[in-house]
Amino acid sequence: MNIQLYISKKNFDVQKAERFFKERRIKVQVMDLKKHKLGERELQVFAKGIGLEGLLDKDDKKVAEHPASYCGLDSYLRDYIIENPWLLKAPIVRNGSKCTIGYQPDVWEQWVKEG
């Protein structure tokens, strides 16, 4: 299992996700989006299930005020997200082509069972 944890900000859900994998002794590669630029392919994997708008953390006041929150065109939204990874909900957990956004221990538990 190759788990990648994408974070742009440290919040309670990120801490819970880190603890979930640590308690199960599952090695996690943490990708801090402040240091590592998000790639187009990664963004496509993230958006595959819920769309680009679903990736935005609209509960965050700073994100809600950003033009990306009101942009309906995927091409512009993609550019906004790549240039401003802090717009994303955190954490984004990736296991190959599978991906979750936010704290979703039930899905991760299923990944663990699948091996």
All heavy atoms as an XYZ file, in Angstrom:
950
protein
N       0.859     -1.177      0.000
C       0.000      0.000      0.000
C       0.902      1.236      0.000
O       1.824      1.339      0.781
C      -0.895     -0.027      1.239
C      -1.897      1.066      1.224
S      -3.145      1.083      2.537
C      -3.153     -0.510      3.241
N       0.606      2.151     -0.906
C       1.390      3.375     -1.032
C       0.475      4.572     -0.751
O      -0.200      5.059     -1.653
C       1.995      3.461     -2.440
C       2.890      4.658     -2.616
O       3.361      5.224     -1.643
N       3.118      5.041     -3.848
N       0.459      5.019      0.490
C      -0.433      6.094      0.907
C       0.307      7.427      0.830
O       1.416      7.564      1.345
C      -0.942      5.880      2.354
C      -1.704      4.559      2.470
C      -1.779      7.058      2.823
C      -3.022      4.522      1.747
N      -0.345      8.397      0.205
C       0.172      9.755      0.168
C      -0.855     10.656      0.827
O      -2.053     10.564      0.549
C       0.421     10.214     -1.267
C       1.531      9.447     -1.947
C       1.657      9.816     -3.405
O       0.672      9.893     -4.119
N       2.880     10.058     -3.832
N      -0.361     11.521      1.703
C      -1.209     12.448      2.436
C      -0.856     13.848      1.971
O       0.250     14.326      2.210
C      -0.961     12.285      3.938
C      -1.766     13.105      4.905
C      -3.223     12.685      4.870
C      -1.229     12.943      6.314
N      -1.771     14.479      1.256
C      -1.549     15.828      0.734
C      -2.165     16.831      1.702
O      -3.357     16.750      2.005
C      -2.200     15.995     -0.638
C      -1.541     15.172     -1.718
C      -1.874     13.839     -1.902
C      -0.598     15.734     -2.555
C      -1.277     13.083     -2.899
C       0.007     14.983     -3.557
C      -0.340     13.658     -3.723
O       0.251     12.915     -4.700
N      -1.336     17.752      2.160
C      -1.827     18.772      3.084
C      -1.368     20.148      2.624
O      -0.277     20.317      2.103
C      -1.364     18.511      4.533
C       0.160     18.453      4.629
C      -1.974     17.238      5.078
C       0.683     18.359      6.041
N      -2.234     21.118      2.807
C      -1.874     22.495      2.507
C      -1.950     23.342      3.771
O      -1.422     24.430      3.828
C      -2.790     23.068      1.426
O      -4.136     22.959      1.821
N      -2.621     22.798      4.763
C      -2.724     23.462      6.062
C      -2.930     22.385      7.112
O      -3.467     21.326      6.837
C      -3.868     24.472      6.073
C      -5.203     23.881      5.628
C      -6.201     24.965      5.304
C      -7.315     24.427      4.453
N      -7.582     25.152      3.262
N      -2.462     22.655      8.288
C      -2.587     21.690      9.379
C      -3.909     21.968     10.080
O      -4.141     23.071     10.564
C      -1.406     21.890     10.335
C      -1.098     20.712     11.201
C      -0.409     19.606     10.441
C       0.384     18.764     11.425
N       0.855     17.538     10.836
N      -4.784     20.992     10.097
C      -6.029     21.139     10.837
C      -6.305     19.849     11.603
O      -5.531     18.902     11.535
C      -7.190     21.539      9.907
C      -7.521     20.476      8.878
O      -7.254     19.292      9.053
N      -8.114     20.898      7.787
N      -7.400     19.809     12.313
C      -7.713     18.670     13.154
C      -7.881     17.393     12.328
O      -7.447     16.312     12.735
C      -8.961     18.968     13.982
C      -9.182     18.006     15.115
C      -8.195     17.777     16.069
C     -10.375     17.320     15.236
C      -8.393     16.877     17.105
C     -10.584     16.428     16.274
C      -9.597     16.206     17.200
N      -8.495     17.492     11.153
C      -8.679     16.315     10.303
C      -7.341     15.767      9.800
O      -7.178     14.558      9.671
C      -9.590     16.632      9.122
C     -11.051     16.713      9.523
O     -11.391     16.265     10.653
O     -11.860     17.208      8.724
N      -6.400     16.649      9.517
C      -5.062     16.208      9.090
C      -4.402     15.436     10.224
O      -3.836     14.360     10.012
C      -4.182     17.413      8.666
C      -2.734     16.989      8.491
C      -4.711     18.048      7.391
N      -4.501     15.952     11.432
C      -3.907     15.287     12.592
C      -4.550     13.923     12.830
O      -3.864     12.948     13.125
C      -4.054     16.167     13.834
C      -3.229     17.426     13.762
C      -3.535     18.398     14.892
O      -4.559     18.288     15.568
N      -2.661     19.365     15.087
N      -5.866     13.832     12.686
C      -6.561     12.552     12.868
C      -6.154     11.556     11.793
O      -5.984     10.368     12.075
C      -8.081     12.756     12.871
C      -8.595     13.478     14.100
C     -10.100     13.449     14.235
C     -10.839     14.062     13.092
N     -12.302     14.158     13.302
N      -5.975     12.030     10.560
C      -5.555     11.140      9.464
C      -4.149     10.612      9.730
O      -3.889      9.409      9.567
C      -5.599     11.893      8.133
N      -3.245     11.481     10.151
C      -1.882     11.047     10.459
C      -1.898     10.000     11.572
O      -1.199      8.986     11.486
C      -1.018     12.247     10.866
C      -0.678     13.166      9.715
C       0.051     14.420     10.134
O      -0.176     14.935     11.259
O       0.850     14.917      9.332
N      -2.716     10.234     12.584
C      -2.817      9.301     13.706
C      -3.400      7.965     13.254
O      -2.935      6.904     13.669
C      -3.681      9.905     14.815
C      -3.668      9.097     16.101
C      -4.458      9.726     17.252
N      -4.402     11.166     17.314
C      -5.458     11.974     17.101
N      -6.646     11.479     16.821
N      -5.328     13.280     17.189
N      -4.408      7.984     12.380
C      -5.029      6.761     11.873
C      -3.974      5.838     11.263
O      -3.911      4.655     11.577
C      -6.097      7.113     10.828
C      -6.720      5.917     10.172
C      -7.859      5.333     10.700
C      -6.174      5.356      9.022
C      -8.438      4.219     10.106
C      -6.734      4.247      8.415
C      -7.869      3.673      8.961
N      -3.151      6.372     10.374
C      -2.160      5.542      9.701
C      -0.997      5.173     10.614
O      -0.475      4.062     10.542
C      -1.667      6.237      8.426
C      -2.742      6.316      7.373
C      -3.367      7.521      7.089
C      -3.157      5.184      6.699
C      -4.376      7.591      6.136
C      -4.170      5.237      5.742
C      -4.780      6.451      5.470
N      -0.633      6.069     11.503
C       0.462      5.788     12.438
C       0.081      4.642     13.376
O       0.886      3.740     13.629
C       0.807      7.042     13.238
C       2.013      6.880     14.121
C       2.357      8.171     14.826
C       3.594      8.004     15.676
N       3.988      9.250     16.339
N      -1.145      4.657     13.887
C      -1.606      3.609     14.798
C      -1.622      2.237     14.131
O      -1.490      1.219     14.792
C      -3.012      3.940     15.320
C      -3.038      5.061     16.330
C      -4.447      5.481     16.714
O      -5.438      5.002     16.094
O      -4.567      6.321     17.621
N      -1.788      2.205     12.820
C      -1.820      0.940     12.084
C      -0.477      0.601     11.449
O      -0.374     -0.325     10.664
C      -2.916      1.011     11.019
C      -4.297      0.919     11.658
C      -5.369      1.558     10.804
N      -6.659      1.532     11.483
C      -7.031      2.394     12.418
N      -6.223      3.351     12.817
N      -8.223      2.306     12.980
N       0.530      1.393     11.818
C       1.904      1.219     11.326
C       1.957      1.177      9.795
O       2.650      0.355      9.199
C       2.539     -0.029     11.920
C       2.783      0.094     13.407
C       3.544     -1.110     13.934
N       3.931     -0.916     15.318
C       3.192     -1.296     16.357
N       2.039     -1.877     16.156
N       3.629     -1.097     17.582
N       1.207      2.067      9.177
C       1.196      2.181      7.724
C       2.036      3.402      7.350
O       1.769      4.514      7.812
C      -0.243      2.333      7.185
C      -1.040      1.070      7.519
C      -0.234      2.616      5.690
C      -2.511      1.183      7.242
N       3.023      3.140      6.538
C       3.924      4.204      6.127
C       3.176      5.177      5.210
O       2.495      4.760      4.272
C       5.133      3.620      5.402
C       6.245      4.583      5.194
C       7.451      3.871      4.632
C       8.593      4.849      4.500
N       9.797      4.201      3.979
N       3.313      6.465      5.501
C       2.619      7.505      4.756
C       3.634      8.507      4.226
O       4.539      8.923      4.952
C       1.601      8.235      5.665
C       0.970      9.403      4.950
C       0.539      7.282      6.150
N       3.481      8.860      2.982
C       4.313      9.906      2.396
C       3.514     11.200      2.491
O       2.454     11.331      1.878
C       4.636      9.584      0.936
C       5.494     10.621      0.270
C       5.753     10.280     -1.198
O       5.153      9.375     -1.764
N       6.649     11.008     -1.797
N       4.015     12.156      3.281
C       3.323     13.425      3.458
C       3.815     14.404      2.401
O       5.010     14.640      2.260
C       3.554     13.996      4.878
C       2.886     15.359      5.014
C       3.025     13.041      5.929
N       2.875     14.942      1.650
C       3.174     15.913      0.603
C       2.647     17.276      1.069
O       1.440     17.522      1.016
C       2.503     15.513     -0.717
C       2.819     14.109     -1.188
S       4.531     13.870     -1.604
C       4.595     14.715     -3.142
N       3.550     18.109      1.560
C       3.168     19.451      1.993
C       3.091     20.328      0.749
O       4.098     20.602      0.102
C       4.202     20.001      2.972
C       3.798     21.333      3.566
O       2.893     22.002      3.012
O       4.394     21.724      4.585
N       1.892     20.766      0.416
C       1.694     21.508     -0.825
C       2.272     22.920     -0.775
O       2.281     23.618     -1.788
C       0.210     21.531     -1.186
C      -0.362     20.152     -1.509
C      -1.857     20.228     -1.762
C       0.335     19.542     -2.705
N       2.774     23.324      0.377
C       3.496     24.597      0.448
C       4.896     24.420     -0.125
O       5.503     25.372     -0.598
C       3.586     25.090      1.891
C       2.254     25.491      2.481
C       2.409     25.866      3.928
C       1.040     26.063      4.567
N       1.114     26.131      6.011
N       5.406     23.195     -0.081
C       6.762     22.904     -0.546
C       6.779     22.189     -1.893
O       7.680     22.387     -2.690
C       7.498     22.040      0.481
C       7.657     22.697      1.821
C       8.281     21.753      2.821
C       8.308     22.382      4.196
N       8.705     21.431      5.222
N       5.805     21.296     -2.120
C       5.739     20.492     -3.343
C       4.624     21.021     -4.229
O       3.481     21.068     -3.809
C       5.467     19.019     -3.024
C       6.451     18.416     -2.084
N       7.723     18.067     -2.467
C       6.361     18.121     -0.769
C       8.371     17.575     -1.427
N       7.570     17.600     -0.391
N       4.963     21.367     -5.442
C       3.958     21.873     -6.373
C       3.031     20.737     -6.801
O       3.474     19.643     -7.117
C       4.649     22.491     -7.583
C       3.705     23.223     -8.500
C       4.473     24.192     -9.363
C       3.585     24.888    -10.364
N       2.649     25.799     -9.797
N       1.755     21.007     -6.781
C       0.736     20.043     -7.184
C       0.755     19.913     -8.700
O       0.754     20.905     -9.425
C      -0.637     20.531     -6.715
C      -1.824     19.619     -6.935
C      -1.660     18.343     -6.126
C      -3.098     20.317     -6.520
N       0.774     18.686     -9.196
C       0.807     18.442    -10.633
C      -0.582     18.308    -11.224
O      -1.551     18.012    -10.529
N      -0.662     18.516    -12.515
C      -1.927     18.420    -13.246
C      -2.531     17.018    -13.106
O      -3.725     16.860    -12.883
C      -1.679     18.748    -14.720
C      -2.899     18.674    -15.589
C      -3.874     19.811    -15.370
O      -3.439     20.922    -15.025
O      -5.081     19.579    -15.536
N      -1.700     15.994    -13.212
C      -2.176     14.603    -13.119
C      -2.738     14.306    -11.723
O      -3.777     13.658    -11.595
C      -1.009     13.647    -13.438
C      -1.371     12.203    -13.358
C      -1.857     11.685    -14.707
N      -2.052     10.251    -14.635
C      -3.256      9.691    -14.573
N      -4.331     10.411    -14.595
N      -3.370      8.382    -14.504
N      -2.046     14.773    -10.695
C      -2.534     14.571     -9.324
C      -3.888     15.244     -9.143
O      -4.801     14.667     -8.550
C      -1.542     15.146     -8.316
C      -0.241     14.387     -8.242
C       0.828     15.150     -7.489
O       1.023     16.336     -7.779
O       1.460     14.533     -6.620
N      -4.008     16.442     -9.648
C      -5.268     17.177     -9.532
C      -6.407     16.434    -10.236
O      -7.518     16.372     -9.721
C      -5.106     18.593    -10.099
C      -6.254     19.554     -9.881
C      -6.601     19.682     -8.398
C      -5.919     20.914    -10.458
N      -6.120     15.816    -11.370
C      -7.134     15.034    -12.080
C      -7.593     13.841    -11.243
O      -8.784     13.535    -11.203
C      -6.587     14.531    -13.418
C      -6.453     15.604    -14.473
C      -5.794     15.084    -15.738
O      -5.288     13.969    -15.789
N      -5.790     15.904    -16.772
N      -6.652     13.177    -10.574
C      -7.000     12.042     -9.713
C      -7.884     12.519     -8.561
O      -8.884     11.884     -8.234
C      -5.734     11.339     -9.176
C      -6.092     10.314     -8.106
C      -4.967     10.678    -10.300
N      -7.537     13.658     -7.956
C      -8.321     14.194     -6.841
C      -9.744     14.530     -7.278
O     -10.701     14.251     -6.584
C      -7.693     15.455     -6.268
C      -6.313     15.286     -5.698
C      -5.510     16.390     -5.477
C      -5.794     14.046     -5.370
C      -4.241     16.266     -4.950
C      -4.529     13.907     -4.847
C      -3.747     15.022     -4.640
N      -9.851     15.156     -8.445
C     -11.148     15.663     -8.902
C     -12.019     14.596     -9.565
O     -13.199     14.839     -9.791
C     -10.921     16.813     -9.877
N     -11.447     13.444     -9.852
C     -12.140     12.384    -10.592
C     -13.523     12.064    -10.013
O     -14.503     11.993    -10.735
C     -11.269     11.135    -10.618
C     -11.781     10.014    -11.468
C     -10.750      8.908    -11.478
C     -11.359      7.579    -11.756
N     -10.386      6.510    -11.622
N     -13.607     11.885     -8.734
C     -14.867     11.468     -8.113
C     -15.839     12.589     -7.807
O     -17.044     12.418     -7.939
N     -15.332     13.760     -7.436
C     -16.244     14.806     -6.966
C     -16.175     16.111     -7.746
O     -16.907     17.035     -7.458
C     -16.007     15.113     -5.472
C     -14.610     15.648     -5.248
C     -16.291     13.931     -4.613
C     -14.416     16.251     -3.888
N     -15.285     16.196     -8.706
C     -15.164     17.426     -9.483
C     -14.262     18.438     -8.788
O     -14.003     18.340     -7.588
N     -13.801     19.392     -9.552
C     -12.860     20.381     -9.014
C     -13.483     21.230     -7.910
O     -12.841     21.532     -6.918
C     -12.339     21.290    -10.140
C     -11.355     20.645    -11.103
C     -11.065     21.568    -12.274
C     -10.068     20.288    -10.387
N     -14.753     21.628     -8.076
C     -15.391     22.469     -7.056
C     -15.493     21.764     -5.716
O     -15.430     22.397     -4.671
C     -16.780     22.920     -7.524
C     -16.723     24.239     -8.247
C     -18.095     24.861     -8.387
O     -18.735     25.133     -7.346
O     -18.494     25.080     -9.536
N     -15.647     20.453     -5.740
C     -15.730     19.678     -4.508
C     -14.438     19.660     -3.714
O     -14.430     19.340     -2.534
N     -13.329     20.012     -4.365
C     -12.028     20.048     -3.693
C     -11.835     21.307     -2.860
O     -10.998     21.344     -1.978
C     -10.895     19.976     -4.726
C     -10.782     18.698     -5.538
C      -9.735     18.865     -6.632
C     -10.418     17.538     -4.644
N     -12.608     22.344     -3.163
C     -12.419     23.623     -2.478
C     -12.952     23.578     -1.051
O     -14.032     23.059     -0.800
C     -13.127     24.748     -3.245
C     -12.634     25.029     -4.646
C     -13.474     26.136     -5.281
C     -11.166     25.407     -4.644
N     -12.189     24.173     -0.146
C     -12.576     24.239      1.269
C     -13.406     25.494      1.491
O     -12.943     26.479      2.038
C     -11.317     24.251      2.141
C     -11.636     24.144      3.614
O     -12.832     24.004      3.962
O     -10.696     24.200      4.421
N     -14.659     25.456      1.053
C     -15.511     26.654      1.107
C     -15.934     27.026      2.525
O     -16.513     28.086      2.731
C     -16.724     26.475      0.202
C     -16.333     26.454     -1.269
C     -17.538     26.424     -2.169
C     -17.103     26.430     -3.617
N     -18.233     26.400     -4.536
N     -15.649     26.173      3.499
C     -15.918     26.521      4.894
C     -14.873     27.499      5.425
O     -15.099     28.172      6.419
C     -15.933     25.266      5.773
C     -17.103     24.356      5.437
O     -18.134     24.861      4.941
O     -16.982     23.145      5.671
N     -13.745     27.565      4.772
C     -12.666     28.479      5.147
C     -13.006     29.866      4.592
O     -13.242     30.030      3.396
C     -11.340     27.970      4.563
C     -10.147     28.805      4.967
O     -10.252     30.043      4.948
O      -9.095     28.220      5.269
N     -13.028     30.852      5.467
C     -13.422     32.209      5.075
C     -12.528     32.753      3.962
O     -13.001     33.383      3.015
C     -13.378     33.136      6.287
C     -13.882     34.521      6.018
C     -13.848     35.389      7.253
C     -14.315     36.790      6.912
N     -14.195     37.694      8.035
N     -11.227     32.496      4.069
C     -10.274     32.985      3.066
C     -10.566     32.365      1.693
O     -10.492     33.038      0.667
C      -8.852     32.654      3.528
C      -7.771     33.261      2.691
C      -6.406     32.949      3.305
C      -5.296     33.428      2.405
N      -3.971     33.028      2.903
N     -10.912     31.089      1.677
C     -11.236     30.394      0.426
C     -12.555     30.914     -0.143
O     -12.678     31.147     -1.347
C     -11.300     28.863      0.629
C     -11.758     28.150     -0.630
C      -9.947     28.330      1.076
N     -13.543     31.129      0.725
C     -14.852     31.609      0.286
C     -14.759     32.985     -0.368
O     -15.567     33.321     -1.241
C     -15.820     31.654      1.462
N     -13.763     33.776      0.019
C     -13.585     35.114     -0.549
C     -12.761     35.096     -1.836
O     -12.695     36.087     -2.545
C     -12.914     36.030      0.469
C     -13.783     36.314      1.673
C     -13.061     37.057      2.778
O     -11.829     37.249      2.688
O     -13.736     37.437      3.751
N     -12.132     33.972     -2.143
C     -11.270     33.870     -3.327
C     -12.134     33.705     -4.590
O     -13.183     33.065     -4.539
C     -10.317     32.674     -3.180
C      -9.222     32.655     -4.187
N      -9.411     32.150     -5.446
C      -7.950     33.104     -4.135
C      -8.288     32.263     -6.132
N      -7.386     32.843     -5.358
N     -11.712     34.278     -5.721
C     -12.482     34.130     -6.973
C     -12.738     32.682     -7.383
O     -13.728     32.403     -8.060
C     -11.598     34.828     -8.016
C     -10.742     35.773     -7.240
C     -10.557     35.156     -5.889
N     -11.906     31.754     -6.969
C     -12.099     30.342     -7.316
C     -13.443     29.823     -6.817
O     -14.044     28.938     -7.433
C     -10.964     29.497     -6.749
N     -13.926     30.361     -5.713
C     -15.201     29.912     -5.147
C     -16.387     30.268     -6.031
O     -17.467     29.716     -5.880
C     -15.405     30.512     -3.760
O     -14.444     30.005     -2.872
N     -16.177     31.212     -6.946
C     -17.272     31.671     -7.805
C     -17.024     31.354     -9.283
O     -17.778     31.768    -10.132
C     -17.454     33.186     -7.634
C     -17.622     33.552     -6.194
C     -16.561     34.041     -5.448
C     -18.846     33.362     -5.548
C     -16.714     34.349     -4.105
C     -19.014     33.667     -4.209
C     -17.934     34.164     -3.495
O     -18.084     34.459     -2.179
N     -15.963     30.610     -9.534
C     -15.566     30.287    -10.905
C     -16.259     29.012    -11.353
O     -16.191     27.997    -10.682
C     -14.048     30.111    -10.955
S     -13.452     29.664    -12.570
N     -16.929     29.061    -12.492
C     -17.621     27.884    -12.976
C     -16.852     27.109    -14.041
O     -17.252     26.029    -14.420
N     -15.765     27.664    -14.519
C     -15.012     27.023    -15.594
C     -13.870     26.187    -15.032
O     -13.008     26.694    -14.325
C     -14.444     28.084    -16.549
C     -15.479     28.956    -17.269
C     -14.791     30.070    -18.039
C     -16.296     28.091    -18.218
N     -13.860     24.898    -15.352
C     -12.838     23.991    -14.835
C     -11.423     24.422    -15.209
O     -10.505     24.258    -14.416
C     -13.080     22.566    -15.314
C     -14.139     21.852    -14.491
O     -14.667     22.459    -13.537
O     -14.423     20.686    -14.792
N     -11.245     24.983    -16.392
C      -9.895     25.369    -16.813
C      -9.329     26.461    -15.904
O      -8.165     26.404    -15.501
C      -9.884     25.836    -18.270
O     -10.775     26.915    -18.456
N     -10.152     27.452    -15.554
C      -9.700     28.505    -14.649
C      -9.534     27.960    -13.229
O      -8.583     28.281    -12.530
C     -10.678     29.680    -14.625
C     -10.651     30.521    -15.864
C     -11.804     30.692    -16.611
C      -9.485     31.137    -16.302
C     -11.804     31.458    -17.765
C      -9.473     31.907    -17.450
C     -10.628     32.064    -18.172
O     -10.618     32.825    -19.307
N     -10.478     27.155    -12.812
C     -10.445     26.590    -11.473
C      -9.196     25.735    -11.276
O      -8.543     25.807    -10.241
C     -11.717     25.769    -11.231
C     -12.031     25.361     -9.810
C     -12.011     26.552     -8.872
C     -13.390     24.693     -9.755
N      -8.842     24.956    -12.275
C      -7.638     24.122    -12.232
C      -6.402     25.008    -12.011
O      -5.561     24.714    -11.177
C      -7.514     23.340    -13.538
C      -6.448     22.303    -13.552
C      -6.474     21.493    -14.844
N      -7.699     20.678    -14.932
C      -8.663     20.842    -15.831
N      -8.569     21.762    -16.753
N      -9.721     20.065    -15.822
N      -6.312     26.100    -12.752
C      -5.176     27.021    -12.602
C      -5.142     27.644    -11.214
O      -4.091     27.751    -10.598
C      -5.232     28.125    -13.663
C      -4.985     27.603    -15.067
O      -4.428     26.488    -15.211
O      -5.353     28.311    -16.031
N      -6.319     28.061    -10.711
C      -6.386     28.642     -9.363
C      -5.860     27.649     -8.319
O      -5.094     28.002     -7.437
C      -7.824     29.009     -8.984
C      -8.345     30.308     -9.544
C      -9.620     30.384    -10.074
C      -7.581     31.469     -9.503
C     -10.128     31.567    -10.577
C      -8.083     32.657    -10.002
C      -9.355     32.711    -10.537
O      -9.853     33.898    -11.018
N      -6.291     26.398     -8.415
C      -5.907     25.387     -7.422
C      -4.416     25.073     -7.503
O      -3.747     24.980     -6.469
C      -6.755     24.107     -7.598
C      -8.206     24.382     -7.203
C      -6.185     22.964     -6.760
C      -9.173     23.256     -7.521
N      -3.886     24.932     -8.706
C      -2.454     24.623     -8.840
C      -1.600     25.761     -8.280
O      -0.599     25.522     -7.613
C      -2.101     24.299    -10.310
C      -2.673     22.923    -10.654
C      -0.595     24.336    -10.542
C      -2.527     22.504    -12.088
N      -2.017     27.006     -8.506
C      -1.253     28.159     -8.015
C      -1.496     28.431     -6.525
O      -0.659     29.039     -5.859
C      -1.601     29.415     -8.822
C      -1.155     29.348    -10.259
C       0.358     29.157    -10.398
O       1.115     29.831     -9.685
O       0.763     28.321    -11.225
N      -2.651     28.001     -6.005
C      -3.028     28.285     -4.613
C      -3.523     27.020     -3.925
O      -4.719     26.860     -3.693
C      -4.146     29.339     -4.576
C      -3.786     30.591     -5.313
O      -2.964     31.374     -4.866
N      -4.395     30.792     -6.475
N      -2.614     26.112     -3.559
C      -3.058     24.839     -2.970
C      -3.794     24.994     -1.633
O      -4.492     24.076     -1.214
C      -1.764     24.047     -2.809
C      -0.665     25.047     -2.855
C      -1.168     26.182     -3.697
N      -3.683     26.143     -0.997
C      -4.400     26.374      0.264
C      -5.913     26.421      0.049
O      -6.684     26.378      1.008
C      -3.907     27.638      0.954
C      -3.953     28.872      0.085
C      -2.935     29.360     -0.684
C      -5.064     29.750     -0.109
N      -3.358     30.484     -1.357
C      -4.653     30.749     -1.018
C      -6.363     29.791      0.383
C      -5.489     31.782     -1.436
C      -7.201     30.816     -0.034
C      -6.763     31.798     -0.927
N      -6.358     26.458     -1.206
C      -7.792     26.435     -1.502
C      -8.411     25.054     -1.252
O      -9.609     24.929     -1.094
C      -8.035     26.814     -2.972
C      -7.704     28.245     -3.389
C      -7.727     28.364     -4.907
C      -8.664     29.219     -2.756
N      -7.569     24.017     -1.218
C      -8.046     22.638     -1.100
C      -8.469     22.267      0.316
O      -7.888     22.740      1.290
C      -6.942     21.673     -1.539
C      -6.505     21.757     -2.994
C      -5.246     20.926     -3.200
C      -7.610     21.303     -3.913
N      -9.444     21.380      0.389
C      -9.795     20.771      1.676
C      -8.616     19.910      2.100
O      -7.886     19.391      1.265
C     -11.026     19.884      1.541
C     -12.306     20.611      1.313
C     -13.454     19.625      1.189
C     -14.732     20.347      0.807
N     -15.823     19.421      0.553
N      -8.456     19.755      3.373
C      -7.352     18.926      3.877
C      -7.908     17.953      4.904
O      -8.799     18.303      5.660
C      -6.268     19.799      4.494
N      -7.393     16.750      4.932
C      -6.361     16.191      4.081
C      -6.951     15.547      2.824
O      -8.121     15.197      2.780
C      -5.749     15.109      4.954
C      -6.914     14.593      5.742
C      -7.777     15.815      6.004
N      -6.092     15.399      1.841
C      -6.413     14.579      0.678
C      -5.531     13.343      0.813
O      -4.313     13.466      0.950
C      -6.133     15.314     -0.640
C      -7.027     16.557     -0.742
C      -6.352     14.375     -1.823
C      -6.753     17.425     -1.947
N      -6.143     12.180      0.849
C      -5.408     10.930      1.033
C      -5.527     10.131     -0.258
O      -6.635      9.892     -0.746
C      -5.955     10.117      2.225
C      -5.162      8.839      2.414
C      -5.938     10.958      3.495
N      -4.366      9.733     -0.775
C      -4.334      9.014     -2.047
C      -3.703      7.644     -1.860
O      -2.676      7.500     -1.225
C      -3.536      9.825     -3.063
C      -3.481      9.188     -4.420
C      -2.738     10.072     -5.390
N      -2.604      9.414     -6.672
C      -1.824      9.828     -7.646
N      -1.115     10.930     -7.477
N      -1.743      9.174     -8.762
N      -4.364      6.646     -2.442
C      -3.857      5.275     -2.467
C      -3.919      4.831     -3.925
O      -4.939      4.316     -4.381
C      -4.714      4.380     -1.571
C      -4.252      2.949     -1.566
O      -3.144      2.632     -1.970
N      -5.113      2.051     -1.099
N      -2.842      5.067     -4.662
C      -2.839      4.763     -6.092
C      -3.802      5.671     -6.830
O      -3.696      6.882     -6.774
N      -4.799      5.082     -7.486
C      -5.785      5.886     -8.209
C      -7.007      6.206     -7.349
O      -7.918      6.896     -7.793
C      -6.223      5.155     -9.478
O      -6.858      3.946     -9.136
N      -7.023      5.696     -6.109
C      -8.126      5.976     -5.188
C      -7.772      7.205     -4.357
O      -6.617      7.424     -4.032
C      -8.371      4.787     -4.268
C      -8.732      3.518     -4.990
C      -8.801      2.378     -4.022
C      -8.881      1.046     -4.720
N      -8.647     -0.058     -3.809
N      -8.795      7.944     -3.975
C      -8.533      9.193     -3.266
C      -9.711      9.541     -2.371
O     -10.861      9.285     -2.716
C      -8.316     10.258     -4.344
S      -8.171     11.908     -3.761
N      -9.406     10.107     -1.208
C     -10.450     10.637     -0.328
C     -10.104     12.063      0.037
O      -8.940     12.453      0.019
C     -10.601      9.822      0.975
O      -9.376      9.891      1.710
C     -10.971      8.385      0.698
N     -11.128     12.824      0.390
C     -10.935     14.203      0.804
C     -11.587     14.365      2.166
O     -12.734     13.995      2.359
C     -11.552     15.162     -0.226
C     -10.771     15.030     -1.531
C     -11.502     16.594      0.259
C     -11.542     15.299     -2.745
N     -10.799     14.876      3.107
C     -11.284     15.004      4.472
C     -10.993     13.741      5.263
O     -10.299     12.839      4.797
N     -11.539     13.668      6.455
C     -11.309     12.532      7.350
C     -12.317     11.431      7.020
O     -13.518     11.593      7.251
C     -11.448     12.991      8.795
C     -11.175     11.901      9.797
C      -9.914     11.356      9.944
C     -12.192     11.430     10.614
C      -9.659     10.357     10.859
C     -11.949     10.425     11.548
C     -10.684      9.898     11.657
O     -10.430      8.913     12.572
N     -11.842     10.306      6.466
C     -12.728      9.217      6.067
C     -12.146      7.866      6.493
O     -11.734      7.055      5.663
C     -12.951      9.248      4.558
C     -13.651     10.506      4.114
C     -14.187     10.413      2.711
O     -14.411      9.330      2.187
N     -14.412     11.546      2.105
N     -12.127      7.585      7.787
C     -11.506      6.352      8.288
C     -12.157      5.073      7.782
O     -11.474      4.052      7.645
C     -11.623      6.482      9.804
C     -12.767      7.416     10.021
C     -12.730      8.370      8.866
N     -13.450      5.081      7.477
C     -14.116      3.870      6.974
C     -13.534      3.447      5.623
O     -13.312      2.257      5.386
C     -15.628      4.094      6.843
C     -16.299      4.354      8.183
O     -15.713      3.970      9.219
O     -17.394      4.935      8.197
N     -13.280      4.406      4.760
C     -12.693      4.115      3.450
C     -11.266      3.619      3.632
O     -10.847      2.635      3.013
C     -12.725      5.366      2.542
C     -12.022      5.089      1.218
C     -14.161      5.827      2.307
N     -10.505      4.278      4.486
C      -9.104      3.896      4.711
C      -9.021      2.495      5.314
O      -8.126      1.730      4.986
C      -8.394      4.897      5.611
C      -8.467      6.309      5.116
C      -8.612      6.726      3.816
C      -8.414      7.487      5.901
N      -8.638      8.087      3.760
C      -8.525      8.586      5.022
C      -8.287      7.737      7.257
C      -8.502      9.910      5.465
C      -8.258      9.054      7.696
C      -8.363     10.119      6.808
N      -9.951      2.171      6.192
C      -9.987      0.833      6.799
C     -10.203     -0.218      5.711
O      -9.598     -1.290      5.735
C     -11.108      0.762      7.850
C     -10.972     -0.371      8.823
C      -9.742     -0.268      9.720
O      -9.597      0.718     10.450
O      -8.926     -1.205      9.670
N     -11.055      0.096      4.737
C     -11.280     -0.818      3.612
C      -9.992     -0.988      2.794
O      -9.666     -2.093      2.382
C     -12.406     -0.263      2.727
C     -12.836     -1.222      1.633
C     -13.424     -2.508      2.198
O     -14.148     -2.505      3.184
N     -13.124     -3.618      1.568
N      -9.256      0.086      2.602
C      -7.969      0.006      1.884
C      -7.013     -0.926      2.615
O      -6.306     -1.703      2.003
C      -7.334      1.374      1.755
C      -8.030      2.337      0.851
C      -9.080      2.087      0.013
C      -7.720      3.720      0.692
N      -9.437      3.224     -0.646
C      -8.621      4.251     -0.261
C      -6.781      4.563      1.248
C      -8.598      5.583     -0.657
C      -6.760      5.886      0.857
C      -7.661      6.390     -0.087
N      -6.988     -0.808      3.958
C      -6.095     -1.637      4.775
C      -6.463     -3.114      4.588
O      -5.596     -3.967      4.435
C      -6.157     -1.224      6.261
C      -5.426     -2.214      7.134
C      -5.606      0.188      6.448
N      -7.759     -3.419      4.605
C      -8.211     -4.801      4.434
C      -7.852     -5.353      3.066
O      -7.521     -6.530      2.924
C      -9.741     -4.885      4.645
C     -10.164     -4.715      6.078
C     -11.660     -4.739      6.202
C     -12.070     -4.435      7.621
N     -13.535     -4.281      7.735
N      -7.939     -4.487      2.045
C      -7.616     -4.913      0.691
C      -6.104     -5.131      0.510
O      -5.694     -5.829     -0.397
C      -8.097     -3.873     -0.326
C      -9.609     -3.789     -0.428
C     -10.092     -2.618     -1.261
O      -9.234     -1.854     -1.777
O     -11.309     -2.438     -1.383
N      -5.332     -4.483      1.396
C      -3.879     -4.662      1.367
C      -3.252     -3.785      0.393
O      -2.300     -3.761     -0.167
